[in-house]
Amino acid sequence: MKMRYRPFGQLGWDVSPLGFGTMRLPVIDGDTSRIDVEKASLMLRSAIDSGMNYVDTAYPYHGGKSEACVGKILRDGYREKVKLATKLPIWDVKTTDDFFRYLEIQLTRLETNTIDLYLIHALNEKHWEKTKKLKLLDAAEKARSEGLIGHFGFSFHDQLPVFEKILREYDGWEFCQIQYNFMDVDYQAGRRGLEAAADRGLAVVIMEPLKGGQIAAPPPRETIPLWEELGADLADGRNQHVELSLKWLWDQPEISVVLSGMSTEEQVQQNLHSAARSAPHAFSDAQRQIFDRLRTAYSSLQKIGCTGCGYCMPCPNGVNIPRNLLIYNEVHMYGDLEQPRRVYHLVFSEQEQAGNCIECGQCEEKCPQNLPIIETLKKAHEQFRRP
């Protein structure tokens, strides 16, 4: 099936609706720093041969090994067939000169003279203030003028007001990358952020289209009638709900490309098949409303009714209470323990983890919904502890 393409914002070129994210490449013996280069090469090259033309990596992926692996795979003429994106590890940047130091390392790893799409990685309010203080925007413009990078953007991990502030305070952005899926319409940048970026002419790249694989898990029993109403055949483990979830994204013309972190050739072929059948405005209003009902159905499976209002914060002992409750709820919403457990151990600091709760009770005194926070944090820690 022939690949379809979409405009990449206002930059004058078209992108495949599916992009290859290289954060979850196949590995050897479960060691994420040991990429199975042979398998990864077959997967990425077969995707490119099928018309996929966007490859996304980052400095820290796979313990710092992803960029060099991608550089090797894109030899033999494959580099010229794709737009290549990578990211500045803003958390490690201490001086303006660090921008060029990291960029030089990345150019070497990727075996290229130009990085087509360069992002500041994981911008949040703290990192945005650092970006301005260190004049990294000027550094990026200089790198762009010298041809070291082609286009400049950012990936985002914070709340909508911060996203709007970042867009408002710098008019040189050409694209952005946000977490977005049919469950996350009000999470971080969300739908309003997507529209705000598109209105400014930015290309929008989507990450976590399946919430780190949670939406790809077998649908909970309560949601099956809605998936079937959308036309999904879920018999014998068929995962047609995955294609419908991706099509929900591709239905929206503001989205340029959806990244998928694929780990097997089977996933590559399934996603390529879905991308070749994608189109904006493919769903009817009635079908879009079913997705709204699906969101409600999944949310009804939450174990604790936390809305993320933040009134419980700050915790005097440093626990990230809303985030712990969020990932605890996600286990029960999607039936997938592994992704929340990865977040708990790899994203949270030890201080932020639920197990750091000292049961002082201040959070419960401040909670407007009188939720049993302490007891739930105990349950969350027990569930997320490594076996």
C-alpha positions as CSV (number, residue, x, y, z in Angstrom):
1,M,0.0,0.0,0.0
2,K,1.4,3.4,-1.0
3,M,2.4,5.8,1.7
4,R,0.4,9.1,2.1
5,Y,2.1,12.3,3.1
6,R,1.1,15.5,5.0
7,P,2.6,19.0,5.1
8,F,5.2,19.5,7.8
9,G,3.8,22.8,9.1
10,Q,4.8,25.6,6.8
11,L,8.3,24.4,6.1
12,G,7.5,23.5,2.5
13,W,8.0,19.7,2.5
14,D,5.8,16.7,3.2
15,V,6.2,14.1,5.9
16,S,5.0,10.6,6.2
17,P,2.2,10.4,8.9
18,L,4.2,7.8,10.7
19,G,7.7,8.7,12.1
20,F,10.1,6.2,13.6
21,G,10.9,6.9,17.2
22,T,14.2,5.3,18.3
23,M,13.6,5.2,22.1
24,R,12.4,1.5,22.1
25,L,14.7,-0.2,19.6
26,P,15.2,-4.0,20.1
27,V,17.8,-4.8,22.7
28,I,20.0,-7.8,23.7
29,D,19.2,-9.7,26.9
30,G,16.9,-7.0,28.2
31,D,19.7,-4.5,28.5
32,T,18.4,-1.2,27.1
33,S,22.0,0.1,26.5
34,R,22.7,-2.9,24.2
35,I,20.8,-2.3,21.0
36,D,20.4,-5.3,18.6
37,V,21.8,-3.3,15.7
38,E,21.0,-6.0,13.1
39,K,17.3,-6.2,14.0
40,A,17.1,-2.4,14.4
41,S,18.7,-1.9,11.0
42,L,16.2,-4.3,9.3
43,M,13.3,-2.5,10.9
44,L,14.3,1.0,10.2
45,R,15.4,0.4,6.7
46,S,12.3,-1.5,5.8
47,A,10.2,1.4,7.1
48,I,12.2,3.8,5.0
49,D,11.9,1.6,2.0
50,S,8.1,1.7,2.5
51,G,8.0,5.5,2.4
52,M,8.5,6.5,6.0
53,N,10.7,9.6,6.0
54,Y,11.0,10.9,9.6
55,V,13.4,9.5,12.2
56,D,13.5,10.8,15.7
57,T,16.2,10.1,18.3
58,A,17.8,11.9,21.3
59,Y,21.1,12.2,23.2
60,P,20.1,10.0,26.1
61,Y,18.1,7.2,24.4
62,H,19.3,3.7,25.1
63,G,21.9,4.9,27.5
64,G,23.3,7.3,24.9
65,K,23.6,4.6,22.2
66,S,20.6,5.4,20.0
67,E,22.1,8.3,18.0
68,A,25.2,6.3,17.0
69,C,23.1,3.3,16.1
70,V,20.9,5.5,13.9
71,G,23.9,7.0,12.3
72,K,25.1,3.5,11.3
73,I,21.7,2.4,10.0
74,L,21.4,5.5,7.8
75,R,24.6,4.7,5.9
76,D,24.4,3.5,2.3
77,G,22.2,6.3,1.1
78,Y,19.4,6.0,3.7
79,R,20.4,9.3,5.3
80,E,19.3,11.2,2.2
81,K,15.9,9.6,2.3
82,V,14.8,10.9,5.7
83,K,14.5,14.0,7.8
84,L,16.5,13.4,10.9
85,A,15.6,14.8,14.3
86,T,17.5,14.7,17.6
87,K,17.4,16.7,20.9
88,L,19.6,18.8,23.1
89,P,19.8,17.4,26.7
90,I,18.8,20.7,28.3
91,W,19.1,19.3,31.9
92,D,22.8,18.8,31.4
93,V,23.5,22.2,29.7
94,K,25.4,24.6,32.0
95,T,26.8,27.2,29.7
96,T,26.0,28.6,26.2
97,D,29.0,26.8,24.8
98,D,27.5,23.5,25.9
99,F,24.9,23.9,23.1
100,F,27.7,23.6,20.5
101,R,29.6,21.0,22.5
102,Y,26.6,18.6,22.5
103,L,25.7,19.5,18.9
104,E,29.1,18.5,17.8
105,I,28.9,15.2,19.6
106,Q,25.5,14.5,18.1
107,L,26.7,15.3,14.5
108,T,29.5,12.9,15.0
109,R,27.3,10.1,16.4
110,L,24.8,10.5,13.6
111,E,27.5,10.6,10.9
112,T,26.0,13.7,9.3
113,N,26.9,17.3,8.6
114,T,23.4,18.7,9.3
115,I,20.7,17.7,11.7
116,D,17.5,18.5,9.9
117,L,15.3,19.0,13.0
118,Y,16.9,20.0,16.3
119,L,14.9,20.2,19.5
120,I,15.5,21.4,23.0
121,H,14.5,18.3,24.9
122,A,11.8,18.2,27.5
123,L,11.1,21.9,27.9
124,N,9.3,22.8,31.1
125,E,9.1,26.1,33.0
126,K,12.5,25.6,34.7
127,H,14.2,24.6,31.5
128,W,12.6,27.4,29.6
129,E,14.1,30.0,32.1
130,K,17.5,28.3,31.7
131,T,17.2,28.4,27.9
132,K,16.6,32.2,28.0
133,K,19.2,32.9,30.6
134,L,22.0,31.0,28.7
135,K,20.9,32.5,25.4
136,L,20.4,29.1,23.8
137,L,18.0,30.5,21.3
138,D,20.7,32.7,19.9
139,A,23.0,29.7,19.8
140,A,20.4,27.7,17.9
141,E,19.9,30.5,15.4
142,K,23.6,30.7,14.9
143,A,23.8,26.9,14.3
144,R,20.9,27.2,11.8
145,S,22.6,30.0,9.9
146,E,25.8,27.9,9.7
147,G,23.9,24.9,8.4
148,L,24.6,22.7,11.4
149,I,20.8,22.4,11.9
150,G,18.0,22.8,9.5
151,H,15.0,23.7,11.7
152,F,14.6,24.4,15.4
153,G,11.9,23.3,17.8
154,F,11.3,21.8,21.2
155,S,9.7,18.8,22.9
156,F,7.4,19.6,25.9
157,H,6.6,18.2,29.3
158,D,4.7,20.7,31.5
159,Q,1.3,22.3,31.8
160,L,-0.6,24.2,29.1
161,P,0.1,27.8,30.5
162,V,3.8,27.0,30.2
163,F,3.4,25.8,26.7
164,E,1.5,29.0,25.7
165,K,4.3,31.1,27.4
166,I,7.0,29.3,25.4
167,L,5.1,29.9,22.1
168,R,4.5,33.5,23.1
169,E,8.0,34.5,24.2
170,Y,9.9,33.3,21.1
171,D,8.7,33.6,17.5
172,G,11.5,31.5,16.0
173,W,10.0,28.1,16.7
174,E,9.4,26.0,13.5
175,F,8.0,22.9,15.1
176,C,7.2,21.3,18.5
177,Q,6.7,17.8,19.9
178,I,4.0,17.0,22.4
179,Q,2.4,14.0,24.2
180,Y,-1.1,13.5,22.8
181,N,-3.6,10.7,22.3
182,F,-7.3,10.2,22.7
183,M,-6.9,9.9,26.5
184,D,-4.6,13.0,26.9
185,V,-6.7,15.7,25.3
186,D,-6.3,17.8,28.5
187,Y,-2.9,16.5,29.6
188,Q,0.1,18.8,29.3
189,A,-0.2,20.8,26.1
190,G,-3.3,18.8,25.0
191,R,-5.7,19.7,22.3
192,R,-5.6,23.4,23.1
193,G,-1.8,23.4,22.8
194,L,-2.0,21.5,19.5
195,E,-4.3,24.1,18.1
196,A,-2.2,27.0,19.4
197,A,0.9,25.7,17.8
198,A,-0.8,24.9,14.5
199,D,-2.3,28.4,14.5
200,R,1.2,29.9,14.7
201,G,2.3,27.7,11.7
202,L,4.3,25.2,13.7
203,A,4.5,21.6,12.6
204,V,3.3,19.4,15.4
205,V,5.0,16.1,16.1
206,I,3.1,13.6,18.4
207,M,4.9,11.4,20.9
208,E,3.3,8.8,23.1
209,P,0.4,8.2,20.8
210,L,-0.5,5.0,22.7
211,K,0.5,6.3,26.2
212,G,3.7,4.4,26.2
213,G,1.9,1.3,24.9
214,Q,-0.9,1.3,27.5
215,I,-3.6,1.9,25.0
216,A,-2.2,-1.0,23.0
217,A,-2.9,-3.4,25.8
218,P,-6.0,-5.6,25.4
219,P,-9.0,-3.3,26.0
220,P,-10.8,-3.6,29.4
221,R,-14.1,-5.5,29.2
222,E,-16.0,-2.3,29.9
223,T,-14.7,-0.6,26.8
224,I,-15.1,-3.4,24.3
225,P,-18.6,-2.5,23.1
226,L,-17.4,1.0,22.2
227,W,-14.4,-0.3,20.3
228,E,-16.8,-2.6,18.4
229,E,-19.1,0.3,17.7
230,L,-16.1,1.9,16.0
231,G,-15.7,-1.2,13.9
232,A,-12.8,-3.0,15.7
233,D,-12.7,-6.7,15.6
234,L,-11.1,-7.8,18.8
235,A,-11.6,-11.5,18.5
236,D,-8.5,-13.7,18.9
237,G,-6.3,-10.9,20.2
238,R,-6.6,-8.7,17.2
239,N,-5.4,-5.2,18.0
240,Q,-7.6,-3.2,15.6
241,H,-8.1,-0.7,18.5
242,V,-4.5,0.3,18.1
243,E,-5.0,1.3,14.4
244,L,-8.2,3.2,15.4
245,S,-6.3,5.0,18.1
246,L,-3.6,6.1,15.6
247,K,-6.3,7.1,13.1
248,W,-7.9,9.3,15.8
249,L,-4.6,11.3,15.7
250,W,-4.3,11.3,11.9
251,D,-7.9,12.5,11.6
252,Q,-6.7,15.8,12.9
253,P,-5.1,18.0,10.2
254,E,-3.1,20.0,12.7
255,I,-0.9,17.0,13.3
256,S,2.1,16.6,11.0
257,V,3.6,13.3,12.1
258,V,3.0,10.7,14.8
259,L,6.0,9.0,16.3
260,S,6.0,5.3,17.2
261,G,8.7,3.7,19.3
262,M,8.7,0.3,17.6
263,S,10.5,-2.7,18.9
264,T,9.6,-5.4,16.4
265,E,9.3,-5.8,12.6
266,E,5.7,-6.8,13.2
267,Q,5.0,-3.5,14.8
268,V,6.7,-1.7,12.0
269,Q,4.5,-3.5,9.3
270,Q,1.3,-3.0,11.3
271,N,2.0,0.7,11.7
272,L,3.0,1.2,8.1
273,H,-0.2,-0.4,7.0
274,S,-2.2,1.9,9.3
275,A,-0.3,5.0,8.1
276,A,-0.9,4.2,4.5
277,R,-4.6,4.1,5.2
278,S,-4.6,7.4,7.2
279,A,-6.2,10.7,6.3
280,P,-7.4,13.9,7.9
281,H,-11.1,14.2,8.5
282,A,-11.5,10.5,8.1
283,F,-13.9,10.1,11.0
284,S,-17.5,11.2,11.3
285,D,-18.7,13.4,14.2
286,A,-20.5,10.4,15.6
287,Q,-17.2,8.4,15.6
288,R,-15.4,11.2,17.3
289,Q,-18.1,11.2,20.0
290,I,-17.5,7.5,20.5
291,F,-13.9,8.3,21.4
292,D,-15.2,10.8,23.9
293,R,-17.3,8.0,25.4
294,L,-14.2,5.7,25.4
295,R,-12.3,8.3,27.3
296,T,-15.0,8.4,29.9
297,A,-15.2,4.6,30.1
298,Y,-11.4,4.2,30.7
299,S,-11.5,7.0,33.2
300,S,-14.3,5.3,35.1
301,L,-11.9,2.5,35.9
302,Q,-9.7,4.7,38.1
303,K,-9.2,3.5,41.6
304,I,-9.0,7.0,43.2
305,G,-10.7,10.1,41.9
306,C,-7.7,12.4,41.7
307,T,-8.2,15.3,39.3
308,G,-4.6,16.5,39.5
309,C,-5.6,19.8,41.0
310,G,-2.4,20.0,43.1
311,Y,-3.9,21.3,46.3
312,C,-2.1,18.5,48.1
313,M,1.3,19.9,47.1
314,P,4.0,20.6,48.0
315,C,4.5,17.5,50.0
316,P,6.9,18.3,52.9
317,N,8.8,15.2,52.2
318,G,9.0,15.7,48.4
319,V,6.6,13.0,47.2
320,N,5.0,13.9,43.8
321,I,1.5,13.0,45.0
322,P,-0.6,13.8,41.9
323,R,1.8,11.9,39.6
324,N,1.9,8.8,41.8
325,L,-1.9,8.7,41.9
326,L,-2.0,9.2,38.1
327,I,0.2,6.2,37.3
328,Y,-1.6,4.1,40.0
329,N,-4.8,4.9,38.2
330,E,-3.3,4.0,34.8
331,V,-2.5,0.5,36.0
332,H,-6.2,-0.1,36.6
333,M,-7.4,1.8,33.5
334,Y,-5.2,-0.1,31.0
335,G,-4.3,-3.3,32.8
336,D,-0.6,-2.6,32.1
337,L,1.8,-2.5,35.0
338,E,5.1,-2.2,33.1
339,Q,4.8,1.3,31.7
340,P,3.8,2.9,35.1
341,R,6.5,0.9,36.8
342,R,9.1,2.2,34.3
343,V,7.9,5.8,35.0
344,Y,8.1,5.2,38.8
345,H,11.7,4.0,38.7
346,L,13.2,5.8,35.7
347,V,11.4,9.2,35.7
348,F,10.6,9.8,39.4
349,S,13.5,10.6,41.8
350,E,13.6,8.4,44.9
351,Q,12.2,11.4,46.9
352,E,9.2,11.7,44.5
353,Q,8.2,8.1,44.8
354,A,5.2,7.1,46.9
355,G,7.4,5.0,49.2
356,N,8.8,8.3,50.5
357,C,5.5,9.2,52.2
358,I,5.9,9.6,56.0
359,E,2.1,9.8,56.6
360,C,2.1,13.3,58.1
361,G,-1.4,13.8,56.8
362,Q,-1.0,17.3,55.4
363,C,-2.1,16.2,51.9
364,E,-5.3,14.7,53.1
365,E,-6.1,17.9,55.2
366,K,-5.7,20.0,52.0
367,C,-7.5,17.6,49.5
368,P,-10.8,19.2,48.4
369,Q,-12.1,15.7,47.6
370,N,-11.2,14.1,50.9
371,L,-9.3,11.3,49.1
372,P,-7.5,8.5,51.0
373,I,-4.1,9.7,49.7
374,I,-1.9,8.0,52.3
375,E,-3.4,4.6,51.9
376,T,-3.3,4.9,48.1
377,L,0.3,5.9,48.1
378,K,1.1,2.8,50.2
379,K,-0.7,0.6,47.6
380,A,1.0,2.3,44.7
381,H,4.5,1.8,46.2
382,E,3.7,-1.9,46.9
383,Q,2.5,-2.3,43.3
384,F,5.5,-0.5,41.7
385,R,8.3,-2.0,43.7
386,R,10.5,-4.1,41.6
387,P,9.8,-7.9,41.9
